[in-house]
C-alpha cells in the first residue's frame, strides 16, 4: 500500500510518499511561508521525487489535529480535495500520536505537547505505541500532574517544549528529558507509519479536523451574541 501523507498541524509543514517497506520521499519545511503557500508545491515535488503520481496512491493520510486551527484546516481541506479529485480513500492520523512516534525509541514515557497558548498545552502520553493518556487541552501544571504517576522518566517533545521547557524542568527535575530539536517535531513519515497500521479508511466527506476546543473566532462569536442578548 502506497500513501501520500500530509501534515500542517504545527509549525512544520510536511508531506511524504511511502509504503510499508520504505519512505520514497519525505519533505518538511519550517519557514516564513504560510502552510497554504508551501503545501501543494511540496506535495507535487514529493510525488515527482518519488517517481510517481497521485493516481498511483492507494490512500491519502492526513494529520487531522489537534494543533493550529488554521494549519489543521489547510491540511485536511487539501487532503479532502486531492482525495475527491483522485477518487482515493483517506486515513486520519492523530497529531500527538504522530509526534510521539516521531521521537523514536525512548525507555520511558513519551509526552508530546503542543503549545495551546494562555499557559495551556494539547498533551497526551505514550509508552512505545501504547497510549497512556487521551488528547486533552490542559494547563501545563494539570498536564504534568496527570503525567507524573505514569513513570520515572519522561521525554517531552513537540512545539510546546520551547515555550514550557523551563517550567517543566522546574516541576519534573531530573525525570524530564527533552527531545533534540531535529527530533522534536512531527515527521510526516511517522504519521504515515501510523496510517499504514490502520485497517480502516474513510471517504473524503467523512475526513474531519480534530479540535479539542472551539476556535477563538467561534468563542468570540458566542461572547458577542451573549452580550447582545444579555
LOZA-588660 format. One record per residue (C-alpha): residue in one letter; x, y, z. Coordinates in steps of 0.02 Angstrom, whole numbers, m for minus. Layout:
REM LOZA-588660
  residu       X       Y       Z
       A       X       Y       Z
...
REM end
This chain:
REM LOZA-588660
  residu       X       Y       Z
       X       0       0       0
       X      74     166     m55
       X      10     326      26
       X      30     513      18
       X      46     593     190
       X       1     773     230
       X      34     868     392
       X       6    1052     429
       X     m48    1035     611
       X     103    1125     685
       X     241    1245     637
       X     318    1119     517
       X     233    1086     350
       X     265     909     292
       X     224     779     162
       X     284     605     120
       X     260     466      m6
       X     287     296      71
       X     235     115      89
       X     257     m19     221
       X     437     m51     168
       X     513     117     129
       X     494     306     129
       X     502     353     m54
       X     510     540     m18
       X     488     649     135
       X     489     839     134
       X     471     959     280
       X     481    1148     289
       X     482    1272     431
       X     494    1446     358
       X     406    1612     342
       X     287    1549     210
       X     112    1500     262
       X      66    1317     251
       X     m61    1362     117
       X      81    1428       9
       X     201    1285      45
       X      95    1129      45
       X      42    1099    m135
       X     214    1134    m210
       X     285    1013     m81
       X     156     879    m124
       X     194     897    m309
       X     381     889    m276
       X     365     736    m163
       X     266     640    m293
       X     391     691    m427
       X     544     645    m322
       X     463     478    m283
       X     439     448    m468
       X     252     426    m458
       X      85     517    m473
       X     m65     546    m363
       X    m169     422    m462
       X     m48     285    m410
       X     m79     312    m225
       X    m189     191    m128
       X    m241     320       2
       X    m207     493      71
       X    m160     507     255
       X    m193     673     341
       X    m144     731     514
       X    m312     794     575
       X    m258     876     738
       X    m255     932     871
       X    m148    1082     828
       X    m158    1252     749
       X    m338    1283     697
       X    m288    1364     533
       X    m150    1240     500
       X    m259    1088     530
       X    m393    1158     415
       X    m267    1184     275
       X    m202    1006     283
       X    m371     922     300
       X    m451    1028     162
       X    m306     990      45
       X    m317     803      82
       X    m505     805      53
       X    m487     897    m112
       X    m350     783    m176
       X    m444     627    m121
       X    m604     685    m205
       X    m515     726    m368
       X    m417     562    m373
       X    m554     451    m303
       X    m445     396    m157
       X    m491     347      21
       X    m422     444     169
       X    m340     395     333
       X    m347     511     484
       X    m193     520     597
       X    m187     597     771
       X     m55     733     785
       X       2     693     962
       X      19     508     922
       X     123     553     769
       X     230     671     874
       X     263     529     995
       X     309     411     854
       X     425     544     781
       X     529     547     939
       X     593     371     908
       X     629     242    1042
       X     630     300    1222
       X     637     191    1377
       X     505     284    1473
       X     351     390    1443
       X     343     499    1288
       X     248     661    1320
       X     201     753    1159
       X     143     930    1192
       X      86    1069    1078
       X      76    1249    1135
       X    m109    1293    1154
       X     m68    1469    1219
       X    m134    1550    1377
       X     m25    1433    1480
       X    m108    1279    1407
       X     m45    1130    1308
       X    m125     998    1200
       X     m50     845    1279
       X     m54     656    1285
       X      64     518    1343
       X     129     357    1266
       X     242     212    1310
       X     302     148    1143
       X     144     125    1040
       X      34     111    1195
       X     m72     264    1234
       X     m71     310    1418
       X    m170     473    1415
       X    m301     540    1293
       X    m276     702    1198
       X    m329     847    1310
       X    m310    1036    1320
       X    m242    1071    1495
       X    m148    1198    1596
       X      33    1143    1599
       X      27    1105    1786
       X    m130     999    1765
       X     m49     903    1624
       X     109     868    1725
       X       4     807    1871
       X     m77     678    1757
       X      89     627    1682
       X     188     611    1845
       X     114     444    1907
       X     146     357    1740
       X     333     325    1760
       X     504     385    1814
       X     575     457    1651
       X     481     570    1533
       X     529     629    1359
       X     445     793    1312
       X     429     832    1128
       X     333     950    1014
       X     316    1136     987
       X     260    1158    1168
       X     435    1115    1230
       X     523    1280    1185
       X     381    1377    1267
       X     367    1275    1427
       X     539    1194    1446
       X     594    1293    1599
       X     430    1264    1690
       X     434    1077    1650
       X     614    1061    1710
       X     574    1154    1871
       X     424    1042    1905
       X     492     872    1848
       X     677     890    1887
       X     793     752    1826
       X     645     646    1772
       X     618     761    1622
       X     713     736    1459
       X     687     848    1308
       X     691     793    1127
       X     831     865    1022
       X     768     999     900
       X     791     885     750
       X     681     753     833
       X     557     866     920
       X     438     895     776
       X     308     791     686
       X     384     693     544
       X     260     651     405
       X     338     479     385
       X     297     443     568
       X     116     493     535
       X     122     381     382
       X     182     233     484
       X      29     252     596
       X     m85     267     445
       X     m15     108     368
       X     m55      13     528
       X    m238      64     522
       X    m357     m62     443
       X    m493      65     409
       X    m507     211     287
       X    m640     346     265
       X    m702     441     115
       X    m659     623      87
       X    m828     680     154
       X    m801     589     319
       X    m624     653     349
       X    m635     793     477
       X    m518     901     579
       X    m498     862     764
       X    m521    1012     879
       X    m502     993    1067
       X    m578    1164    1098
       X    m675    1288     990
       X    m576    1410     882
       X    m558    1587     952
       X    m671    1654     817
       X    m811    1539     874
       X    m785    1584    1057
       X    m784    1769    1015
       X    m944    1749     915
       X   m1032    1665    1062
       X    m970    1800    1180
       X   m1035    1937    1064
       X   m1203    1850    1047
       X   m1216    1835    1236
       X   m1177    2019    1258
       X   m1306    2068    1127
       X   m1441    1962    1209
       X   m1388    1995    1389
REM end
